């Protein structure tokens, strides 16, 4: 969640870090104040409504799920009055469901979805400066190390499957 907050700050042109309070004090204190106000309002509203929330929680999932889906569809369509938005919402919903079933974390996908457009612009600018050469991404030691670490992390996700496949093959094939 902190990464999502940082991503939102970056999208709005605010650089998170040690100078956030000094350079953007109004945003920092606005976030702190909104958290306090939100917590107080939740306390004031939820204490009298505990009985209602208990009754809502007793509604069967087979009734609640279609209602939530309907509200999501109405909201997605109402934003731009576009069928494409509904299709995108359904595709990302299925993707999120599959990720949840396969035990993947969904927060990195949301973060990539938020930061993706900015990364595309920066990559396009870098490629224009280098006249289309991807070598510009490894000219500095820091960028080369970061790309190497990213590649290792990506490969580490596939290592357990490769090892399991090797063990299965070793168990099936007789040694000569």
Rosetta silent file (secondary structure, phi, psi, omega in degrees, C-alpha in Angstrom):
SEQUENCE: XXXXXXXXXXXXXXXXXXXXXXXXXXXXXXXXXXXXXXXXXXXXXXXXXXXXXXXXXXXXXXXXXXXXXXXXXXXXXXXXXXXXXXXXXXXXXXXXXXXXXXXXXXXXXXXXXXXXXXXXXXXXXXXXXXXXXXXXXXXXXXXXXXXXXXXXXXXXXXXXXXXXXXXXXXXXXXXX
SCORE:     score description
SCORE:     0.000 S_00000001
   1 L     0.000  -33.327  177.321    0.000    0.000    0.000 S_00000001
   2 H   -65.381  -39.106  178.326    2.909    2.359    0.628 S_00000001
   3 H   -62.909  -38.237  177.797    4.156    1.664   -2.892 S_00000001
   4 H   -66.907  -38.915  177.072    0.725    2.592   -4.266 S_00000001
   5 H   -64.104  -44.039  177.049    0.760    5.820   -2.248 S_00000001
   6 H   -61.750  -41.361  178.906    4.244    6.631   -3.576 S_00000001
   7 H   -62.308  -41.550  178.209    3.083    5.849   -7.115 S_00000001
   8 H   -63.393  -39.760  177.799    0.126    8.202   -6.704 S_00000001
   9 H   -64.119  -43.020 -179.863    2.459   10.944   -5.463 S_00000001
  10 H   -63.990  -40.324  179.182    4.811   10.429   -8.417 S_00000001
  11 H   -60.044  -35.372 -179.437    1.902   10.554  -10.867 S_00000001
  12 L   -89.486   11.833  174.470    0.949   13.946   -9.447 S_00000001
  13 L    81.680   14.183  179.059    4.496   15.252   -9.771 S_00000001
  14 L  -102.044  128.390 -178.511    5.411   15.003   -6.083 S_00000001
  15 L   -92.156  110.244  178.556    8.728   13.346   -5.324 S_00000001
  16 L   -71.084  147.133 -180.000    8.441   11.141   -2.227 S_00000001
  17 L   154.158 -166.997 -175.876   11.468   11.049    0.008 S_00000001
  18 L   -66.222  -21.732 -179.211   13.165   12.849    2.868 S_00000001
  19 L   -95.202    9.448 -178.229   12.421   16.285    1.395 S_00000001
  20 H   -59.929  -45.664 -178.467    8.675   15.649    0.998 S_00000001
  21 H   -66.851  -37.444 -178.034    7.789   17.621    4.136 S_00000001
  22 H   -72.261  -43.911 -175.128   10.123   20.470    3.194 S_00000001
  23 H   -86.329  -32.423 -176.458    9.093   20.781   -0.471 S_00000001
  24 L  -134.407   59.622 -176.414    5.429   19.760   -0.277 S_00000001
  25 H   -61.912  -37.341 -177.427    4.364   20.320    3.319 S_00000001
  26 H   -65.215  -35.732  178.138    0.730   20.983    2.374 S_00000001
  27 H   -70.952  -44.496  179.961    0.416   17.599    0.648 S_00000001
  28 H   -59.263  -51.365 -177.938    2.108   15.754    3.513 S_00000001
  29 H   -71.005  -26.916  174.196   -0.046   17.343    6.199 S_00000001
  30 H   -64.604  -41.154  177.643   -3.121   16.960    3.985 S_00000001
  31 H   -64.943  -44.813  179.203   -2.527   13.201    3.847 S_00000001
  32 H   -61.837  -46.130 -179.483   -2.029   13.036    7.626 S_00000001
  33 H   -63.347  -40.350 -179.607   -5.163   15.140    8.259 S_00000001
  34 H   -65.274  -34.443  177.391   -7.246   13.052    5.856 S_00000001
  35 H   -66.897  -42.755  177.952   -6.208    9.883    7.682 S_00000001
  36 H   -63.880  -47.071 -179.096   -7.225   11.344   11.044 S_00000001
  37 H   -62.382  -42.693  179.102  -10.524   12.669    9.693 S_00000001
  38 H   -61.465  -42.879  179.245  -11.251    9.367    7.957 S_00000001
  39 H   -65.548  -41.032  179.078  -10.623    7.362   11.122 S_00000001
  40 H   -65.241  -44.391  179.227  -12.817    9.648   13.233 S_00000001
  41 H   -63.533  -40.031  176.966  -15.648    9.513   10.674 S_00000001
  42 H   -61.628  -41.414  179.052  -15.410    5.722   10.474 S_00000001
  43 H   -64.156  -46.483 -177.900  -15.629    5.521   14.245 S_00000001
  44 H   -65.092  -40.285 -177.537  -18.601    7.924   14.421 S_00000001
  45 H   -79.690  -37.533 -172.045  -20.496    6.194   11.605 S_00000001
  46 H   -81.432  -30.718  179.967  -19.701    2.562   12.360 S_00000001
  47 H   -60.102  -47.562  178.356  -20.382    2.403   16.086 S_00000001
  48 H   -71.449  -20.145 -174.714  -24.119    3.137   15.709 S_00000001
  49 L   -99.463   13.359 -177.176  -24.358    0.939   12.599 S_00000001
  50 H   -57.881  -42.929  179.730  -22.799   -2.245   14.024 S_00000001
  51 H   -60.644  -40.414  178.348  -26.168   -4.034   14.052 S_00000001
  52 H   -64.935  -43.014 -178.645  -26.755   -3.175   10.389 S_00000001
  53 H   -65.456  -34.872  177.159  -23.281   -4.401    9.369 S_00000001
  54 H   -64.036  -42.014  178.455  -23.858   -7.692   11.185 S_00000001
  55 H   -67.074  -37.226  178.294  -27.099   -8.192    9.220 S_00000001
  56 H   -64.779  -39.198  179.897  -25.354   -7.280    5.948 S_00000001
  57 H   -67.840  -18.685  178.603  -22.636   -9.848    6.668 S_00000001
  58 L   -83.642   -8.589  178.255  -25.294  -12.538    7.048 S_00000001
  59 L   -68.452  132.354 -178.426  -26.467  -12.086    3.429 S_00000001
  60 L   -61.553  146.660 -178.496  -25.360  -15.138    1.412 S_00000001
  61 H   -59.381  -35.121 -178.305  -22.413  -14.690   -0.930 S_00000001
  62 H   -65.909  -17.829  176.026  -24.466  -15.905   -3.914 S_00000001
  63 H   -94.877  -39.636 -176.854  -26.689  -12.817   -3.482 S_00000001
  64 H   -69.711  -41.666 -175.680  -23.983  -10.271   -2.611 S_00000001
  65 H   -58.590  -49.090  178.379  -21.594  -11.175   -5.449 S_00000001
  66 H   -62.589  -32.847  178.417  -24.004  -10.384   -8.331 S_00000001
  67 H   -66.655  -43.726  178.267  -24.947   -7.094   -6.658 S_00000001
  68 H   -62.672  -44.096  178.961  -21.294   -6.056   -6.351 S_00000001
  69 H   -61.193  -42.068  179.054  -20.657   -7.081   -9.961 S_00000001
  70 H   -62.202  -45.296  179.269  -23.683   -5.069  -11.132 S_00000001
  71 H   -63.920  -37.994  177.203  -22.512   -1.941   -9.291 S_00000001
  72 H   -64.790  -42.495  178.753  -19.004   -2.342  -10.739 S_00000001
  73 H   -63.994  -43.203  178.480  -20.415   -2.698  -14.261 S_00000001
  74 H   -62.313  -44.043  179.881  -22.624    0.377  -13.828 S_00000001
  75 H   -64.740  -42.874  179.835  -19.682    2.395  -12.490 S_00000001
  76 H   -64.702  -38.738  179.972  -17.317    1.306  -15.264 S_00000001
  77 H   -72.402  -36.296 -175.492  -19.886    2.155  -17.933 S_00000001
  78 H   -68.614  -24.677 -176.836  -20.837    5.491  -16.337 S_00000001
  79 H   -62.714  -53.073 -177.307  -17.283    6.868  -16.428 S_00000001
  80 H  -122.968    3.012 -175.597  -16.979    7.143  -20.241 S_00000001
  81 L    49.919   56.235 -175.390  -20.254    5.567  -21.443 S_00000001
  82 L  -136.061  133.667  176.253  -18.184    3.014  -23.346 S_00000001
  83 H   -67.214  -31.058  178.862  -18.594   -0.716  -23.861 S_00000001
  84 H   -58.409  -38.590  178.018  -14.789   -0.951  -24.099 S_00000001
  85 H   -62.444  -37.892  177.045  -14.566    0.078  -20.435 S_00000001
  86 H   -65.197  -43.356  179.802  -16.893   -2.799  -19.523 S_00000001
  87 H   -63.324  -43.375  178.027  -14.787   -5.251  -21.516 S_00000001
  88 H   -62.279  -42.678  179.887  -11.584   -3.992  -19.884 S_00000001
  89 H   -61.844  -43.364  179.682  -13.154   -4.233  -16.443 S_00000001
  90 H   -66.243  -41.469  178.835  -14.261   -7.808  -17.069 S_00000001
  91 H   -62.463  -46.193  179.686  -10.848   -8.806  -18.495 S_00000001
  92 H   -69.908  -29.505  174.425   -8.985   -7.329  -15.533 S_00000001
  93 H   -64.423  -44.328  177.706  -11.523   -8.892  -13.181 S_00000001
  94 H   -64.777  -42.669  178.250  -10.844  -12.330  -14.655 S_00000001
  95 H   -60.285  -45.359  177.978   -7.094  -11.652  -14.525 S_00000001
  96 H   -62.422  -39.936  177.772   -7.360  -10.610  -10.867 S_00000001
  97 H   -62.883  -45.667  179.199   -9.443  -13.691  -10.055 S_00000001
  98 H   -63.807  -40.658  178.599   -6.907  -15.987  -11.723 S_00000001
  99 H   -62.957  -39.514  179.067   -4.043  -14.242   -9.944 S_00000001
 100 H   -66.200  -42.450 -179.765   -5.823  -14.688   -6.617 S_00000001
 101 H   -66.625  -35.081 -179.720   -6.509  -18.383   -7.332 S_00000001
 102 L   -88.097    7.103  175.732   -2.876  -18.963   -8.382 S_00000001
 103 L    65.083   38.501  172.871   -1.702  -17.147   -5.225 S_00000001
 104 L   -95.909  149.180  176.512   -0.107  -14.166   -6.997 S_00000001
 105 L   -79.687  131.650 -176.982   -0.004  -10.755   -5.338 S_00000001
 106 L   -88.285  -17.582 -177.970   -2.238   -8.275   -7.198 S_00000001
 107 H   -60.042  -41.768  177.766   -0.632   -5.074   -5.848 S_00000001
 108 H   -61.547  -32.844  177.429    2.326   -5.165   -8.306 S_00000001
 109 H   -66.165  -42.666  178.250   -0.138   -5.392  -11.210 S_00000001
 110 H   -63.780  -42.660  178.478   -1.990   -2.328   -9.952 S_00000001
 111 H   -61.990  -43.858  177.991    1.321   -0.508   -9.485 S_00000001
 112 H   -64.178  -37.367  179.124    2.430   -1.435  -13.004 S_00000001
 113 H   -65.248  -35.787  179.624   -0.928   -0.284  -14.354 S_00000001
 114 H   -76.357  -42.216 -174.954   -0.471    3.096  -12.649 S_00000001
 115 H   -90.868  -12.790 -176.843    3.201    3.637  -13.509 S_00000001
 116 H   -53.155  -50.265 -179.087    3.182    1.957  -16.944 S_00000001
 117 H   -59.462  -39.060  178.644    2.306    5.047  -19.011 S_00000001
 118 H   -67.503  -38.078  178.836    5.072    7.118  -17.388 S_00000001
 119 H   -66.878  -36.470  178.642    7.598    4.327  -17.957 S_00000001
 120 H   -63.755  -43.395  179.176    6.563    4.079  -21.613 S_00000001
 121 H   -62.957  -45.238 -179.910    7.129    7.809  -22.137 S_00000001
 122 H   -64.049  -39.338  179.048   10.537    7.657  -20.421 S_00000001
 123 H   -66.533  -42.112  178.953   11.556    4.600  -22.468 S_00000001
 124 H   -61.741  -42.317  178.352   10.450    6.264  -25.699 S_00000001
 125 H   -63.333  -42.745  179.711   12.475    9.391  -24.829 S_00000001
 126 H   -63.505  -42.601  179.379   15.548    7.293  -24.007 S_00000001
 127 H   -67.271  -33.962  175.891   15.289    5.364  -27.266 S_00000001
 128 H   -66.043  -42.064  179.273   14.927    8.620  -29.214 S_00000001
 129 H   -64.657  -34.941 -177.445   18.051   10.019  -27.542 S_00000001
 130 L   -94.118    8.595 -179.788   20.008    6.846  -28.308 S_00000001
 131 L    58.071   41.210  174.600   18.665    6.613  -31.874 S_00000001
 132 L    87.909    3.361 -178.597   16.904    3.321  -31.140 S_00000001
 133 L   -87.276  127.094  177.552   19.746    1.578  -29.305 S_00000001
 134 H   -77.059   -7.129  178.465   18.736   -0.403  -26.218 S_00000001
 135 H   -63.242  -20.119 -179.879   22.343   -0.121  -25.013 S_00000001
 136 H   -62.528  -23.202 -177.527   21.458    3.188  -23.378 S_00000001
 137 H   -79.979   -9.456  179.627   19.763    1.230  -20.589 S_00000001
 138 H  -125.570   15.693 -179.484   23.028   -0.430  -19.487 S_00000001
 139 L   -73.492  -31.682  178.643   25.582    2.361  -20.030 S_00000001
 140 L   -96.184  142.912 -179.284   25.549    3.371  -16.362 S_00000001
 141 H   -59.283  -39.568 -178.036   26.560    0.834  -13.692 S_00000001
 142 H   -63.716  -43.665 -179.532   23.490    1.534  -11.550 S_00000001
 143 H   -67.978  -36.745  178.075   21.057    0.919  -14.401 S_00000001
 144 H   -65.129  -41.671  178.806   22.905   -2.262  -15.423 S_00000001
 145 H   -64.851  -43.781  179.736   22.784   -3.562  -11.832 S_00000001
 146 H   -62.331  -43.022  177.790   19.064   -2.723  -11.531 S_00000001
 147 H   -65.623  -38.718  177.322   18.277   -4.495  -14.811 S_00000001
 148 H   -63.286  -44.146  178.190   20.360   -7.489  -13.729 S_00000001
 149 H   -63.345  -41.887  178.467   18.552   -7.715  -10.402 S_00000001
 150 H   -61.764  -41.430  178.963   15.190   -7.437  -12.180 S_00000001
 151 H   -64.889  -41.826  178.291   16.184  -10.250  -14.563 S_00000001
 152 H   -64.275  -40.903  178.112   17.301  -12.447  -11.647 S_00000001
 153 H   -64.631  -38.979  177.681   14.061  -11.807   -9.780 S_00000001
 154 H   -64.203  -44.232  179.229   12.076  -12.676  -12.893 S_00000001
 155 H   -67.478  -32.405 -178.854   14.043  -15.889  -13.367 S_00000001
 156 H   -64.653  -23.340  176.130   13.707  -16.798   -9.684 S_00000001
 157 H   -69.166  -28.806 -177.304    9.956  -17.098  -10.197 S_00000001
 158 H   -93.185  -12.697 -177.293   10.527  -19.879  -12.732 S_00000001
 159 H   -58.408  -46.606  179.896   13.244  -21.738  -10.786 S_00000001
 160 H   -59.069  -38.985  179.647   10.920  -23.917   -8.651 S_00000001
 161 H   -67.457  -38.334  179.735    9.068  -25.133  -11.756 S_00000001
 162 H   -66.983  -42.842  178.751   12.346  -25.911  -13.546 S_00000001
 163 H   -63.789  -42.996  179.779   13.680  -27.831  -10.527 S_00000001
 164 H   -63.386  -39.118  178.673   10.428  -29.789  -10.161 S_00000001
 165 H   -65.380  -41.389  177.885   10.519  -30.687  -13.857 S_00000001
 166 H   -62.587  -40.244  178.010   14.126  -31.850  -13.516 S_00000001
 167 H   -66.084  -39.327  178.335   13.205  -34.024  -10.526 S_00000001
 168 H   -64.704  -43.128  179.441   10.284  -35.564  -12.426 S_00000001
 169 H   -65.526  -39.190  179.685   12.490  -36.323  -15.425 S_00000001
 170 H   -66.508  -34.168 -179.704   15.193  -37.807  -13.196 S_00000001
 171 H   -74.211  -30.769 -176.643   12.635  -40.029  -11.468 S_00000001
 172 H   -84.125  -43.721 -175.294   11.140  -41.274  -14.764 S_00000001
 173 L   -82.197  128.328  176.339   14.292  -41.811  -16.845 S_00000001
 174 L   -74.399  145.002  178.658   16.521  -44.735  -15.823 S_00000001
 175 L   -84.956  141.316 -178.059   20.212  -43.952  -15.449 S_00000001
 176 L  -105.221    0.000    0.000   22.626  -45.789  -17.716 S_00000001
